[in-house]
Amino acid sequence: MANEEEKEAAGRAATKLVRDGDIVGLGTGSTAYFAVVALGERVKAGLKIIGIPTSVRTADVARAVGIPLTTLGEHPEIDITIDGADEVDPKLNLIKGGGGALTREKVIATASKKMVVVADSGKLVPVLGKFPLPVEVIAFARTVVEKKIVSLGGSPKLRVKADGSPFVTDNGNQILDCGFGKIADPPALARELSGTPGLVEHGLFIGLAKLVIIGRGDSVDEMRPKLARKRAQPKRVRTKRPSRKRQTKSRKT
């Protein structure tokens, strides 16, 4: 119950950042759900926004609460996106994709001026990797992608539904949930995975989150990326040039 309270607190807090006239990316997942519902309440109260959902499921919720929807084709630049995460590390690197919408979520996040992540306190981790990394693949290439993941130290497992059939994303693809253990260098693993043919997208979100709102009980905390320290530049000290005294030649008489 406390977990749900934290999710709702984070989701509602994030919606206060949405301004009149914004194009809003609507995330997928249990915490993003609360944000969508809260936005619907603000829309009923007079807020003018248009939403772009990251999944069919989110689109259904948005319509139900009265949020007008559009597409990336009509609005390729998004003002703000509110989305959840399965894990968040101290550098604001994320693992996403537990809900199966990672590809559309990453497209929307990349197209946004600001990505705000909402999560309960249990999603904060010192190092990514306890949660299996979701990887979306085309079925034709699954075996090849699995081999690549194993070579990188991962253990891929096909995501299946309750009846044992493969889970299929909104894009018509399959998902491999990959155990990597502690991911020491998320950006490096992201680069390795991104170059794999047949791999549609992976759930490592590097450098995309501009703000993380964490629910703690019925209150929230905020996390922002730490700015890299600039190297101290040596100060240039201006020295006065020695004045040239005017020399006069003595005339010979």
NORNORRA-V840076 format. One record per residue. N is the residue number from 1. RES is the residue in one letter. PHI is phi in degrees with one decimal (* if undefined). NEAR is the number of other C-alpha atoms within 8 Angstrom. Layout:
# NORNORRA-V840076
n = [N/N]
res = [RES/RES]
phi = [PHI/PHI]
near = [NEAR/NEAR]
This chain:
# NORNORRA-V840076
n = [1/2/3/4/5/6/7/8/9/10/11/12/13/14/15/16/17/18/19/20/21/22/23/24/25/26/27/28/29/30/31/32/33/34/35/36/37/38/39/40/41/42/43/44/45/46/47/48/49/50/51/52/53/54/55/56/57/58/59/60/61/62/63/64/65/66/67/68/69/70/71/72/73/74/75/76/77/78/79/80/81/82/83/84/85/86/87/88/89/90/91/92/93/94/95/96/97/98/99/100/101/102/103/104/105/106/107/108/109/110/111/112/113/114/115/116/117/118/119/120/121/122/123/124/125/126/127/128/129/130/131/132/133/134/135/136/137/138/139/140/141/142/143/144/145/146/147/148/149/150/151/152/153/154/155/156/157/158/159/160/161/162/163/164/165/166/167/168/169/170/171/172/173/174/175/176/177/178/179/180/181/182/183/184/185/186/187/188/189/190/191/192/193/194/195/196/197/198/199/200/201/202/203/204/205/206/207/208/209/210/211/212/213/214/215/216/217/218/219/220/221/222/223/224/225/226/227/228/229/230/231/232/233/234/235/236/237/238/239/240/241/242/243/244/245/246/247/248/249/250/251/252/253]
res = [M/A/N/E/E/E/K/E/A/A/G/R/A/A/T/K/L/V/R/D/G/D/I/V/G/L/G/T/G/S/T/A/Y/F/A/V/V/A/L/G/E/R/V/K/A/G/L/K/I/I/G/I/P/T/S/V/R/T/A/D/V/A/R/A/V/G/I/P/L/T/T/L/G/E/H/P/E/I/D/I/T/I/D/G/A/D/E/V/D/P/K/L/N/L/I/K/G/G/G/G/A/L/T/R/E/K/V/I/A/T/A/S/K/K/M/V/V/V/A/D/S/G/K/L/V/P/V/L/G/K/F/P/L/P/V/E/V/I/A/F/A/R/T/V/V/E/K/K/I/V/S/L/G/G/S/P/K/L/R/V/K/A/D/G/S/P/F/V/T/D/N/G/N/Q/I/L/D/C/G/F/G/K/I/A/D/P/P/A/L/A/R/E/L/S/G/T/P/G/L/V/E/H/G/L/F/I/G/L/A/K/L/V/I/I/G/R/G/D/S/V/D/E/M/R/P/K/L/A/R/K/R/A/Q/P/K/R/V/R/T/K/R/P/S/R/K/R/Q/T/K/S/R/K/T]
phi = [*/-61.4/-60.7/-66.3/-63.3/-66.3/-62.1/-66.8/-60.9/-66.2/-61.4/-68.1/-62.7/-66.0/-68.4/-68.4/-83.0/-79.8/-110.8/-59.2/92.4/-70.9/-93.3/-119.2/-78.3/-107.4/-75.1/-120.5/128.6/-66.9/-81.6/-61.1/-56.8/-64.0/-66.1/-63.7/-62.4/-65.0/-64.6/-59.8/-64.9/-68.7/-63.7/-64.1/-85.3/121.7/-65.6/-103.2/-140.1/-130.3/-104.9/-122.5/-78.0/-94.8/-160.0/-62.3/-62.0/-66.1/-60.4/-63.6/-65.5/-61.3/-62.8/-64.1/-98.4/89.9/-87.1/-65.1/-116.3/-141.4/-128.6/-64.5/-61.0/-86.4/-137.9/-72.9/-112.4/-109.3/-73.9/-152.3/-120.4/-116.3/-146.1/-94.7/-155.9/-89.5/-149.2/-135.1/-99.0/-60.9/-90.7/69.1/-73.8/-126.5/-111.2/-133.3/120.8/-60.5/-90.1/87.2/-108.2/-58.1/-66.2/-66.6/-62.8/-71.8/-61.3/-64.9/-61.6/-67.0/-83.4/-97.2/-68.9/-147.2/-106.6/-108.0/-102.4/-117.4/-159.9/-84.6/-63.3/-70.5/-86.1/-78.6/-134.6/-71.7/-141.2/-65.1/132.9/-66.6/-80.7/-58.2/-78.6/-73.7/-133.2/-89.1/-134.2/-79.4/-57.0/-57.4/-102.6/-57.3/-61.4/-65.6/-66.5/-59.1/-61.8/-64.2/-63.2/-62.1/-65.0/-93.0/95.5/-98.6/-122.5/-78.2/-137.2/-66.5/-76.2/-126.4/-86.4/-60.2/-85.9/91.2/-81.2/-60.9/-67.5/-119.8/-74.8/-61.9/-90.2/84.1/-109.6/-105.6/-127.1/-104.0/-96.3/-112.2/-83.7/-113.9/68.1/-68.5/-92.9/-66.8/-133.5/-55.5/-61.1/-66.9/-64.5/-59.6/-65.6/-62.0/-69.4/-63.2/-91.5/-95.1/-60.8/91.8/-87.8/-75.6/-165.2/-117.9/-89.8/-85.8/-107.9/-108.1/69.1/-98.8/-74.9/-96.0/-157.1/-119.2/-107.2/-106.5/-78.0/-132.2/66.6/-103.1/-118.0/-135.8/-117.4/-119.4/-125.1/-126.9/-61.8/-80.6/-73.2/-66.0/-72.6/-80.1/-66.5/-66.7/-91.8/-62.0/-74.7/-87.3/-98.8/-82.0/-110.9/-74.2/-70.4/-61.1/-69.6/-90.5/-75.1/-72.6/-97.1/-113.6/-85.7/-77.2/-82.7/-81.3/-108.8]
near = [4/6/8/7/11/18/15/12/14/18/17/11/10/13/11/7/6/9/8/7/8/12/13/14/17/14/15/16/10/8/15/15/13/12/15/13/11/11/10/12/9/9/12/8/6/6/10/8/13/12/13/13/13/14/11/8/7/13/12/8/11/16/10/7/10/9/13/9/11/9/8/8/5/6/9/8/9/14/11/14/15/16/16/14/13/11/12/13/12/9/6/13/15/14/14/14/13/9/7/8/13/15/11/9/12/9/8/12/12/7/9/13/8/10/14/14/12/18/17/14/9/6/10/10/10/6/9/16/11/8/9/9/16/15/14/14/15/11/7/6/11/10/7/8/13/9/8/9/13/10/7/6/7/11/9/11/7/9/10/9/8/5/5/6/7/9/9/9/10/8/5/6/11/14/14/13/12/13/12/12/7/8/10/6/6/11/7/7/9/11/8/8/10/9/6/9/6/11/14/9/10/14/13/11/11/11/7/9/14/10/11/13/15/14/18/11/10/8/9/13/8/8/9/8/9/5/4/4/4/4/4/4/4/4/4/4/4/4/4/4/4/4/4/4/4/4/4/4/4/4/4/3/2]
